[in-house]
């Protein structure tokens, strides 16, 4: 998780130099009308990557040194990896999580050279670049990895549930053992795409553990969480992240439907009342905020229903087994806790949160999907 680890593997002097070079090479870019400019182009003017130009979302720091000996080489190799993945159409997040897993298993002898068809898996930079090409073009061992880490491990007779943090085949974006179980961490389980998080954000409190309940109540006012639902979600000093996630998803879905940016720096200025007023002014209609949220709920239910038709159900929402083992970083151990860090969460606790989420959605508690009655209620003809 970028929130939890940062660039602690770099010395202060190297880190300062990386940031200095990045600032010198970058040019900010923005989506049309965006005041934030959170994208960038970067062009290296010196060193081994001189002349390389790439585009990316805002740089959030190096994930590792990529074997570079000095700051310029580290930064160049980091951007080269991203650039190659972009040009090959590979998902940066999944690749960056998959490669360390298979390289580690190779070093431990759990993946042998015959399985890799003679390709020596290593952390060496050029080896990684070659492996990216193999994955994209389904050559040799890359053909196995092209179906994702879970499928690859199964074909190698290894158990992915014990070795990865995937949900629905997608590597989880956040690490709840570092961040605690908030709405964004819970969202990784139930999102139809797999382990993504943004749909579970309900304002700035979602991004950091331990924020006061009052901040979530304020955000609930802003996004239109019904009063009767708040009685189920909030207590005096805590809240149920699974039940609250349902309303975060509907708020996100509304942004998608109206073509609004959901990034925190922009969406924090929106409210249901404001969005409704803009919608009515632009369309000449007279919709209420409740009308818009109902349409948003309909869209989310349709998304889940389409996935259900392809076989997705509650079993695909189950948490990775690795979440319930301590995460070791250096001499420290981290366990998954509730949002306020008061207790460790067991698998039973998380499965109960899933039941709470299905209940809040009005979905079948066994299948974890909207049933015909729910879909009909929303005007979805099945």
MOFEN-V279621 format. One record per residue. N is the residue number from 0. SS is DSSP state (H for helix, E for strand, L for the rest). NEAR is the number of other C-alpha atoms within 10 Angstrom. D_CENTER is the distance of its C-alpha to the mean C-alpha in Angstrom with 1 decimal. Layout:
{{N/SS/NEAR/D_CENTER} {N/SS/NEAR/D_CENTER}}
//
This chain:
{{0/L/13/9.2} {1/L/13/10.7} {2/L/12/11.9} {3/L/13/13.8} {4/L/11/15.5} {5/L/13/16.3} {6/L/16/19.2} {7/L/10/21.5} {8/L/13/22.8} {9/L/15/24.7} {10/L/10/28.0} {11/H/11/28.5} {12/H/9/30.8} {13/H/15/28.5} {14/H/16/25.6} {15/H/13/27.9} {16/H/16/29.0} {17/H/22/25.6} {18/H/17/24.8} {19/H/13/28.4} {20/H/15/28.1} {21/H/20/24.7} {22/H/12/26.3} {23/H/13/29.4} {24/H/16/27.7} {25/E/19/25.2} {26/E/14/25.8} {27/E/16/23.5} {28/E/17/22.7} {29/L/13/21.8} {30/L/11/21.1} {31/L/7/24.3} {32/L/7/25.3} {33/L/11/22.4} {34/L/10/24.0} {35/L/13/21.1} {36/L/15/21.1} {37/L/16/17.6} {38/E/16/18.1} {39/E/18/20.6} {40/E/15/23.1} {41/E/20/24.3} {42/E/20/27.7} {43/L/21/29.2} {44/L/13/32.9} {45/L/12/34.0} {46/L/10/33.5} {47/L/12/32.6} {48/L/17/30.0} {49/L/11/32.4} {50/L/12/32.0} {51/L/15/28.4} {52/E/16/26.5} {53/E/18/22.9} {54/E/18/20.4} {55/E/16/16.9} {56/E/13/14.6} {57/L/14/15.7} {58/L/14/16.3} {59/L/10/14.5} {60/L/15/16.8} {61/L/20/17.8} {62/L/14/15.9} {63/L/15/19.4} {64/L/19/22.9} {65/L/19/23.0} {66/L/14/26.6} {67/L/16/27.7} {68/L/9/30.9} {69/L/12/30.6} {70/H/21/28.2} {71/H/22/28.8} {72/H/18/28.3} {73/H/19/25.0} {74/H/23/23.6} {75/H/25/25.1} {76/H/23/23.7} {77/H/20/20.2} {78/H/23/20.5} {79/H/18/22.4} {80/H/18/19.7} {81/H/20/17.3} {82/H/18/20.2} {83/H/16/21.2} {84/H/18/17.8} {85/H/15/17.8} {86/H/10/21.4} {87/H/14/21.0} {88/L/10/18.1} {89/L/17/15.8} {90/L/11/12.0} {91/H/15/11.8} {92/H/13/8.7} {93/H/17/10.2} {94/H/18/13.6} {95/H/14/13.2} {96/H/17/12.2} {97/H/17/14.8} {98/H/19/17.7} {99/H/14/18.2} {100/H/14/18.3} {101/H/20/21.0} {102/H/17/22.9} {103/H/15/23.2} {104/H/16/24.4} {105/H/18/26.8} {106/H/13/28.2} {107/L/10/28.7} {108/L/10/30.6} {109/L/15/28.4} {110/L/19/27.9} {111/L/17/31.3} {112/L/14/32.5} {113/L/10/33.9} {114/L/15/30.4} {115/L/16/29.2} {116/L/11/32.4} {117/L/11/33.6} {118/L/16/30.7} {119/L/15/30.3} {120/L/22/26.7} {121/L/17/26.4} {122/L/14/24.4} {123/L/11/27.0} {124/H/17/25.5} {125/H/14/27.7} {126/H/13/27.0} {127/H/16/23.3} {128/H/15/24.1} {129/H/12/26.4} {130/H/23/24.0} {131/H/22/21.5} {132/H/16/24.6} {133/H/18/25.4} {134/H/21/22.0} {135/H/17/22.2} {136/L/13/25.8} {137/L/16/25.7} {138/L/14/28.4} {139/L/16/29.4} {140/H/20/26.8} {141/H/21/24.2} {142/H/15/25.0} {143/H/20/23.8} {144/H/24/20.4} {145/L/19/19.9} {146/L/13/19.1} {147/L/18/16.2} {148/H/25/16.5} {149/H/24/17.2} {150/H/17/20.0} {151/H/19/21.3} {152/H/20/21.8} {153/H/12/23.5} {154/H/12/25.9} {155/L/15/26.6} {156/L/11/27.5} {157/L/16/24.8} {158/L/13/22.7} {159/H/19/18.9} {160/H/16/18.4} {161/H/12/20.0} {162/H/17/18.5} {163/L/22/14.8} {164/L/22/11.7} {165/E/25/10.8} {166/E/24/10.6} {167/L/20/12.5} {168/L/19/12.6} {169/E/19/9.0} {170/E/23/8.0} {171/L/25/5.8} {172/L/21/3.5} {173/L/21/6.1} {174/L/18/9.7} {175/H/24/11.6} {176/H/25/14.8} {177/H/18/14.5} {178/H/24/13.0} {179/L/26/14.7} {180/E/25/13.9} {181/L/27/13.2} {182/H/28/12.0} {183/H/29/8.3} {184/H/28/8.5} {185/H/27/10.7} {186/H/28/8.7} {187/H/28/6.7} {188/H/25/10.4} {189/H/28/11.8} {190/L/21/9.7} {191/L/22/12.0} {192/L/16/9.6} {193/L/20/8.3} {194/L/25/5.4} {195/L/22/2.9} {196/L/20/4.0} {197/H/21/6.5} {198/H/21/8.9} {199/H/29/9.7} {200/L/25/10.9} {201/L/26/14.7} {202/L/22/16.0} {203/H/15/16.0} {204/H/18/16.7} {205/H/23/13.2} {206/H/19/12.1} {207/L/14/14.7} {208/L/16/16.4} {209/L/17/20.1} {210/L/15/20.6} {211/L/12/23.7} {212/H/15/23.8} {213/H/14/25.7} {214/H/13/22.8} {215/H/20/20.9} {216/H/15/24.2} {217/H/11/24.5} {218/H/19/21.2} {219/H/20/22.2} {220/H/14/25.4} {221/H/19/23.6} {222/H/22/21.5} {223/L/18/24.2} {224/L/22/23.4} {225/L/12/26.8} {226/H/11/29.1} {227/H/8/29.7} {228/H/13/26.0} {229/H/16/25.9} {230/H/10/28.6} {231/H/14/26.4} {232/H/20/23.4} {233/E/18/25.0} {234/L/11/27.6} {235/L/7/29.5} {236/L/9/27.2} {237/L/17/23.9} {238/E/22/21.8} {239/L/20/20.1} {240/H/25/16.3} {241/H/29/16.3} {242/H/25/19.0} {243/H/27/17.7} {244/H/26/14.3} {245/H/22/16.5} {246/H/26/17.8} {247/H/28/14.6} {248/H/23/13.7} {249/H/26/17.2} {250/H/27/17.0} {251/H/23/14.0} {252/H/22/16.0} {253/H/23/19.0} {254/H/17/17.6} {255/H/14/16.8} {256/H/12/20.3} {257/H/12/22.0} {258/L/9/20.3} {259/L/15/19.2} {260/L/15/16.6} {261/L/20/13.9} {262/L/14/13.0} {263/H/15/14.3} {264/H/13/17.3} {265/H/13/18.5} {266/H/17/17.6} {267/L/14/19.2} {268/L/10/22.5} {269/L/15/22.3} {270/L/18/23.7} {271/H/20/24.6} {272/H/16/28.2} {273/H/12/27.7} {274/H/18/25.6} {275/H/19/28.3} {276/H/16/31.1} {277/H/12/29.7} {278/H/18/29.2} {279/H/13/32.8} {280/H/11/34.3} {281/H/9/32.8} {282/H/9/33.6} {283/L/9/36.8} {284/L/10/35.5} {285/L/12/35.7} {286/L/13/32.5} {287/L/15/31.4} {288/H/18/28.0} {289/H/15/28.3} {290/H/12/28.9} {291/H/20/25.7} {292/H/21/23.5} {293/H/15/25.4} {294/H/17/24.6} {295/H/23/20.9} {296/H/21/21.1} {297/H/19/23.0} {298/H/19/20.4} {299/H/19/17.6} {300/H/22/20.3} {301/H/16/21.3} {302/H/14/17.9} {303/H/20/17.8} {304/H/22/21.5} {305/H/12/21.1} {306/H/15/18.6} {307/H/17/21.3} {308/H/9/23.9} {309/L/9/22.2} {310/L/9/22.3} {311/L/18/19.0} {312/L/20/19.9} {313/H/19/19.4} {314/H/11/19.6} {315/H/16/16.3} {316/H/21/14.6} {317/L/16/16.1} {318/L/22/14.3} {319/L/18/14.5} {320/H/15/18.0} {321/H/16/17.0} {322/H/19/15.5} {323/H/16/19.1} {324/L/14/20.6} {325/L/13/20.9} {326/E/17/18.7} {327/E/11/21.3} {328/E/9/21.0} {329/L/6/24.5} {330/L/5/26.8} {331/E/8/24.4} {332/E/12/22.8} {333/E/16/19.8} {334/L/20/19.5} {335/L/22/17.1} {336/E/20/18.8} {337/E/23/18.8} {338/L/23/17.5} {339/L/16/21.0} {340/L/15/21.3} {341/L/10/24.5} {342/L/11/24.0} {343/E/15/22.3} {344/L/18/20.5} {345/L/15/21.9} {346/H/14/20.7} {347/H/9/23.2} {348/H/11/21.6} {349/H/18/18.2} {350/H/15/20.0} {351/H/13/21.9} {352/H/17/18.9} {353/H/23/18.0} {354/H/19/21.6} {355/H/20/21.5} {356/H/24/18.6} {357/H/23/20.7} {358/H/15/23.7} {359/H/18/22.3} {360/H/20/21.3} {361/L/15/24.8} {362/L/20/23.7} {363/L/16/25.6} {364/L/17/24.9} {365/L/11/25.7} {366/L/14/23.8} {367/L/24/20.9} {368/L/21/21.6} {369/L/21/23.7} {370/L/17/27.3} {371/H/15/30.0} {372/H/13/31.2} {373/H/17/27.9} {374/H/17/27.5} {375/H/12/31.1} {376/H/11/30.8} {377/L/16/28.1} {378/L/11/30.4} {379/L/15/28.5} {380/L/8/31.3} {381/L/9/30.7}}
//
